[in-house]
Amino acid sequence: MLQIFSDTGIVEGELQPLVNWHNNTQEVLDAAREGPGEQGRPHYLGPGLEKKRDDLYYTNGFNALLSDDIALDRSLKDIRHPKCKTKLYSAKLPTVSIVIPFFEEHWTTLLRTVVSVVKHSPRHLLKEIILVDDGSTIKDFLKDPLDNWLKEHVPIAKVIRLPSRVGLIVARQEGAKAATADTIVVLDSHCEVMVNWLPPLLDPIVVNYRTAVCPLIDVINKDTFAYSPQDNGARGAFDWRLYYKRLPLTDKDNNLLPEPFENPIMNGGLFAISRKFFWELGGYDPGLAIWGGEQYDLSFKIWQCGGRMLDAPCSRVGHVFRGAPKGRPSVKGDFLSKNYKRVAVVWMDEYAEALYRRNPHLREVDAGDVSRELEIRERLQCKSFKWYLENVAPDLVKRYPPVEPPDYANGTIKSVASPTLCLDNGSKEYGPIIIHTLKMAVCDNNKVEQKWIFSFTNTKLIQDQYPHFPKSRDTL
């Protein structure tokens, strides 16, 4: 057995007494709270604040003025699976460095993230909270006022300030470099954590330190700050444009809920991992820029290089899925294509060809120097992408095949009663059906909006909604 957790002396895989970490006292106190947004309820601003609300919404992508009305330590209704309250975890868990990158974040949402972590985590497990300022320049309160507030209210928190904006990926990496605890937990800067969120993330890592564990990510409504679940979990996946998708839980996983289940792809960047394993993997690929593709890079790396990744349904974290903030410095260049190309070149082997077929421009994209990542893959004797698909996500290729069958049909859809009229999607570009813009219009062979494709992918989407829809082109 290896001693991985130097802070606590925990031995990986060693049997421990199991205990209930649930904070019953905090639960009683929270249940009694009333006020704006308490219990995760929606909140609404009074009249006369529309101009100020809209100005802050414009620069933040969410209702920041309403956030200021809600307590930093507001209560949340416990929406976890009922069995989570009595779930037992190892009596000794590793220490944690919380890493929270931010860029021009709003004051109260950033502080609420920090306060939520402190309020809902066993204090002796929190070694430090590391906030990483990714070159913020617009909001003065993110400088000395933030430092002073943390010094007074959360002395275990500190801010690392990067001299210029480098993007979310590098900011997370810089935070991880500064971490000193046995495990690293990465969060976004507009989150709230649910009661007893931390032990479910840490317990699987004690059993096997080459484990990354993700919480279920709930929704904090950007307009009302109401807290609500997405679902009880699903498995992350992707199509061959590297668009994030979700696969249903297996019957076995469903029957075992709320036990952790294996997940092929993490949902964004909220996860826990042992510091040792993170750096054995080399952390994030330093050639990835700004944001996008990093969840694929890290997920493939974990699975192909001897690790495993789990989602823990008893750990829930709310996240504000904001709109695009305005008035911020723009990032030049097509960084996303380069990120995807690097992921493909390093990890996807011959399956990169499926990506290039869907995105022909990627063939010409310069991935840059990937020698560091290829050396890590060689040194760790990482498995092939074919192994990953066959063993980690065997149903992914059934739902999103690398080579799709030919279109069942394509062309225009004409009215039988009026042959000069064609079904028109009303959108300005290729894409899925937009129901509220559908119309009949004069047929025009040059209009993209009147080009229809009935393909394998369309059929799968329809089958998901209508299970009795024919599953074979021969029965259509």
N, C-alpha and C positions, 0 to 999 in steps of 0.2 A: 504493500500500500504506500502511496505517495503522500507526503505532507505538503499540501498545496497552500493551505490557508495559514500563513505565518502569524497574522494578527491574533488569531484565536486558538491556534494549535489543533484545529480540527483535522482529522485524518480522513482523506477521501474514501468514501465507501464504508467507513467503520459504522457498525450498528450503534445507534443512540437511543436513549429514551425519547418517546414522542410526547409532545405537549400541545395544548391549545393556546395559540398566540392571540386569540381574539380579545380585544380590549372592551370588555363588557361595560366598564365604567364610562368610557367615552361614548359608547352606544347610547346609554341612558341619557347622558348630557345632551347629545346631539338630537335625540328624539324630542326633547323639550323645547328646542329652539324655534323661534318664529321670527319672521322678518323678510326683507326682500331677498328672494332667491333661496331662502332656507329650504332644506330637504330636497334641494335640486329643482325646485319648482320654477316655472317661467316667471320673469319679472317684466314690468312695463314702466316706462317713464311717464311722468305727468305731462300735461300740455305746456306749451311755451318753450320747449327745449329742442325743437326740431332742427334749428340751424346749428346749434352746438353739436347735437347728436350726429347730424349728417357730415359735419366737418371732420369729426373724429372717426366716423365710419369710413370716410374717404381715405384717410391716411393709415388705417389699421386693418380694414377688411372685415371688421366686426363692430358690434355696438359697444365701443369702449366707454362711452358715457354711462351706459347702463351698468357696465362692469364696476364703475366707481361707486355705484349705489349699493353694491353687494359686499358683505363682510369678507375679509381676506380669509377667514377661517370658517366659512359657511359650512353648514351641515349638508350631508348628502344622504338620501334614502338608500338603504342597503338593497341593491338590486341583484346581488349575487345569487347563485343557486343556493337553495336552503341548506344543502349539506355543507356548504363552505363554513358556516358558523361553528360546526363541530369538527371540522377537519383538523387532524393532528399533523404536526411537522417536527423535524428534528429539534431537540432541546437546545443545541448549540448551532448557530448559523453564522456565516462569515460576515465580516464588516463590509460596508458599502461606501463607495464614492459615487455620489449622484452627479452626473454631468448634464448641464442644461445650457446649450448654446442659444444665443439670441441675437437678433439684429433689429434695431429700432422697435423693440417690443414696447407695448403700452405698460405703464407703471403698475396698475393694479393686477393685470393678468399675469405679469411676471412675478410680482410678490405673492399672488395667490398660489402660483405653482410651488414656490418655495415653502410657504406656510402650510400648504396641504401636505407636502412631503413630511415636514416636521411633525405635524399633528397626527398623522396616521402611520407613523413608522416607530418601531421600538427604538427608543433613544440610543441605547448602547450599540445598536447596529450601524447607526449613521456616523461614520467617521468624518465625512466632509461633504459639503455641497459646493460644486465647482461651476460657477456661471462663466460662460465664455462669450464676451462681447465681440461679435464679428465686425468690428470696425464701425459701430454706430457713430454718427456725427450730428444727427438732426435734433435728438432729444437730450437736452442738458440733464434731465433728471436721472439719466442712465450713467452719469459720471459720479461726482462726489456725493450727491444725495443718495444714490443707491449704496455706495460704500458705507456711508454713515448709518443708513437704515439697517443694513445687514449687521454691522458692528454692534448696534444696540440690541437688535431683536433676534438675530440668528448668527451668533459668533462663529459657528462652525462653517459658515458660508463665506466664500471669497470670489472675487471677480478676476478673471484673466482677460486682459484687453489686447486684442490683436490690432496692429497698427493700421491695417486697411482691410477691406472686406475680402475674404477668401472663400466664402460660401459655407454652407451648412456642414458638408462632409469634412472639410479640413478643420472647421471649428470643433466638431465632435472629437476629431483625432487629437487636437491640441489639449482638449479637456482630459482625454484619456491618458495623455502623456503626463499630466500633472497629478493623476490619481495615485493614491498610496494605499488604498484599502484592498482587501482580498478580492472584492468583486467591483465591477463597474456597472452602473445602471444609467442608461441614457434616456432622457426625456426631452420633450419640446418645451418651449417657454410659455405656452398657454394651455396648461394641463391642470387637472385636479385628480388626485388619487383617491380610490375608494378605501374604506376601512379594511385593515389587515391585508393590504395589497402586497407587502414586501415578502413575508415568509413563503408564499407560493412560488415566487420567482427564485428564491435562494435555495430552497430545499432540494430540487433536482440537481443543482450544481454541487451540493455536498456529496451526493451519490456518485456523480461523474463530472469531474471538473471541465471536461470537454463538452459542456452543454451550454447552449444559449437558450434563454427562456423569455418569452414575450407575454405581456398582459393582453387581455381582451381590451380593445380600444372602443370606448363609448363615445357618444356625441354630446358635446356642449353646444347648444344651438347658438349660432353667431348673432342672432337678433334678440333673443330673450334669455340666454344663458341657462335654459332648461337642460337638465341632465337626463339623458335617455340611452338605453342600450341599442347597439346595432343588432345583435342577436346573441346566441349562446356560443358563438364561435364558428369559424370555417377555416379551411386550409388555404393558405396563400398559393397562388399559381401565376402563370403568365401566358399570353399568347405569343405568336412569333413576330410581333412588332414590339415585344417587351412591354405591352400594356399589362398592368397588374390585374389579375383575375382572382376569383375565389372558387374553391372546390368544396363540395359538401363533405361533412364528416363521414367517415366510414361507419357502418352499423356498429362495429365494435367500439369505436370512440363514443358514439352516441349513447350506447348502453352503459359506458363507464363514466359518463359525466357526473361530477365536474373534475374528474381526474385529468391531468395534463395529457395532451395529445400531440403527436408528431406533426410538424408543419413544414412543408417544403420551402416556402418563401415567407419571410417576415413581412408584416404589414407596416411598411415605413421604417421608422427608426427608434421605436420604443422597445428596449430589450435590456436584459441582464446577462452578464457573462463574467467568468472569472478573469481577473486581470492577466493571469499567467497564460490562459488559452488565447485571449485576445491578441497578445503580443507574439505568441507562438505562430499565429496566423499572419502576423505582420500588420494587424489592425486593418484599417481601410486601405485600399490602393491609393497612394498619395497622388497618383495621376488623375484621379477622378475630380472633376471641378464642380463647384457650386452645389448642385443637388441633382438627383436623378440617377438611377442605376445602382446606387450604393447598396440598396437592399438586396439586389440580385448578386452583386459582387460578394457581399458578406455571407448571404445564404448559401450560395454555391460553395464558397470557400469552407464554411463550417461543415457542410455535409460531405463534400468530396475529400476533405482532409482529416477525416477521423473523428469528427464531432457529430453532434445531433442538435436539433432545434425543436423546442416544444412551445406550445401555447398553454398557459395556465388559466383556466376559466375562473378560478377563485381570486385571481389578481385582475382588477379592473381599473383602468385609467381613462378618465374623460379627456377629450381633446377638442379644442375649438377648430372646426374645419372652416377656416376663414375664406373670404373672397380675396381677390388680388389687391393688396394695398397700393394706393396711388402716391405719386410724388417722391418715390424712392429712386436712388441711382439705378439705372438699368445696367444689365450685364451684357457685354458685347460678345458676339461669336456664338456658334452653335455648339455649346459645351455638352448638351445632352447627347448629340450624335456621337461625339468623341467618347463620352462615358460608355455608351452602349457598345461601341466598337471595342473598347478595351475589355469589357466584360466578355464579349464574344470571342476575342482572340485568346484570352487567357484561359477561359473555363469551358467554353461550349464545344470545342473540338469540331468534328465534321457537322454538327448541328448548327453551327454558325451560318451555314449555307441557307438554312430555312429562314433565318433572320434577314439575310441579304436578299432573298427572293421577295420578301414582303417590303423591304426597305432598300431598293437598289442603290440609292445614294450612299449607303454605308460602305459599299465596296471601295469607294474612292476616299473615304475619310481616313485621315492619318491618326492611328491610335497612339502615336508617340512611343516612347521607350517603355516596354513592358517587361524588360529583362528581370527586374526585381521580383515581379509577381510570378514569372515563370520559374525563377530560381526557388521561390517559396514552394511552388507546386512540386518541383522536382525533389527538393529536400524533404518535404513531408510525405512524399510518395502518394500524392493525392490520386483519388480514383477518377475514372473517365466520366464524361458527361452522360454517356450511354448508361453507365452504372447508376448515376443519379436518377435518370428518368425511369429506369426499370425497377429500382429499389425504393426510391423516396417518393416519387410521384407517378406511379404507373398509370393512373387514370388521366393524367394531364394530356398525354398524347392521344388518348381516345377522344377527349373533348376538343382539344386543339392540336390536330395532327400536323406534323412538320410539312407534309405534302398533302394538301387538300384535294379531294376528288374534283373533277370538272364541275362547273356550274350546271345545275339542273336546267336552268333556263335564264335567259337575259334578253333585254330589249325594252320596248315600251308596252304599256298597258292601256289599250284603247277601249273606249266605250262602245258597247254593242249597239246601243240606241243612237249614239251620235259619233260615228267613226272619226270625225275630225277632232274630237276631244280626247286627251290623254291624261292619265293620273300624274299629278305633279307634286313632288315632295315639298316644294316651296322653300327649301334651304338653298344656301348659296354654294354648297360644296358637297362632295361625296360624303356619305355617312349613313347612319341608321335612319329609320323612318322617324319623322317628327310629326306626331299625330295632329297637333293643333294647326299645322301648316298645310296638311293635305288638301288638295283641291283638284278639280278638273280644269284643264287649260287647253288652249289650242295646241295641237301637236306640233312639235318643233324638234327635228332630229338633232339639232345642235345644242339643245338644252340639257345640261348635266342633271337638272332636277327631274327629268323624265326618263333617265336611264335606270332600269331596275335589274337587280341581280337576285336570283333565287339560288342560293349556294348552300354548301354543307353548313357553314356558320349560321346562316339564317335559319336553317332547319333546326339546329341545336337550340337557338334562342326561342323558337316557337315551341319546341318540345318541352322546354323548361316551364313555359307558361301553360301549355296544353298537352298533358302527358299522352293523350290518345291520338295525337297527330302522327301520321305515318312515319316510320323510322327508316324507310327504304325508298329510294327513288322509284323502285319498281311498283310501289303501291300508291304512288301519288296520282 
